[in-house]
Amino acid sequence: MNEHTLKGDWNQLKGSVKQKWADLTDDDLTHIEGDRDKLVGRVQERYGRSKEDAQREVDDWRQSNNY
């Protein structure tokens, strides 16, 4: 999956993101707009993860959900 696909399917993915990272607010999800780097940044910020851990977590989520 490329970044364009993630952005195109973002409205459908929001529910899955919210299940995985419940601390993300609706405003966070609106700001992220399907951008992987923004999602990584918000996960890093909200959960106190290192950048590498947040990237790995987001990539694992994408892979497990076929996104």
C-alpha positions as CSV (number, residue, x, y, z in Angstrom):
1,M,0.0,0.0,0.0
2,N,1.3,3.4,-0.8
3,E,0.6,6.7,1.0
4,H,-2.1,7.7,-1.6
5,T,-4.1,4.6,-0.8
6,L,-3.9,5.3,2.9
7,K,-5.1,8.8,2.4
8,G,-7.9,7.7,0.1
9,D,-9.2,5.1,2.6
10,W,-8.7,7.3,5.7
11,N,-12.3,7.7,6.5
12,Q,-12.7,3.9,6.6
13,L,-9.5,3.5,8.6
14,K,-10.3,5.9,11.3
15,G,-12.3,3.3,13.3
16,S,-9.5,0.8,13.2
17,V,-7.0,3.5,14.3
18,K,-9.3,4.6,17.1
19,Q,-9.5,1.0,18.3
20,K,-5.7,0.6,18.3
21,W,-4.9,4.0,19.7
22,A,-7.8,5.0,21.9
23,D,-6.0,8.0,23.3
24,L,-6.1,9.7,19.8
25,T,-8.8,12.3,19.7
26,D,-11.1,13.0,16.8
27,D,-9.1,16.2,16.2
28,D,-5.9,14.1,16.0
29,L,-7.6,11.9,13.4
30,T,-8.7,14.9,11.4
31,H,-5.2,16.4,11.6
32,I,-3.5,13.1,10.5
33,E,-5.6,12.9,7.3
34,G,-4.1,9.5,6.5
35,D,-0.5,10.7,6.5
36,R,1.7,8.0,8.0
37,D,4.2,10.4,9.4
38,K,1.6,12.4,11.1
39,L,0.1,9.2,12.6
40,V,3.6,8.2,13.8
41,G,4.0,11.6,15.4
42,R,0.7,11.5,17.2
43,V,1.3,8.0,18.5
44,Q,4.8,9.1,19.6
45,E,3.3,12.2,21.4
46,R,0.2,10.6,23.0
47,Y,1.9,7.4,24.2
48,G,5.4,8.6,24.9
49,R,7.0,6.2,22.4
50,S,10.3,6.8,20.7
51,K,10.1,7.7,17.0
52,E,11.4,4.2,16.0
53,D,8.9,2.4,18.3
54,A,6.0,4.5,17.0
55,Q,7.0,3.9,13.4
56,R,7.2,0.1,14.0
57,E,3.9,0.1,15.8
58,V,2.2,2.0,12.9
59,D,3.8,-0.2,10.3
60,D,2.8,-3.3,12.2
61,W,-0.8,-2.0,12.4
62,R,-0.9,-1.3,8.7
63,Q,0.5,-4.7,7.8
64,S,-1.9,-6.6,10.1
65,N,-4.9,-4.7,8.6
66,N,-3.7,-4.9,5.0
67,Y,-3.5,-1.2,4.7
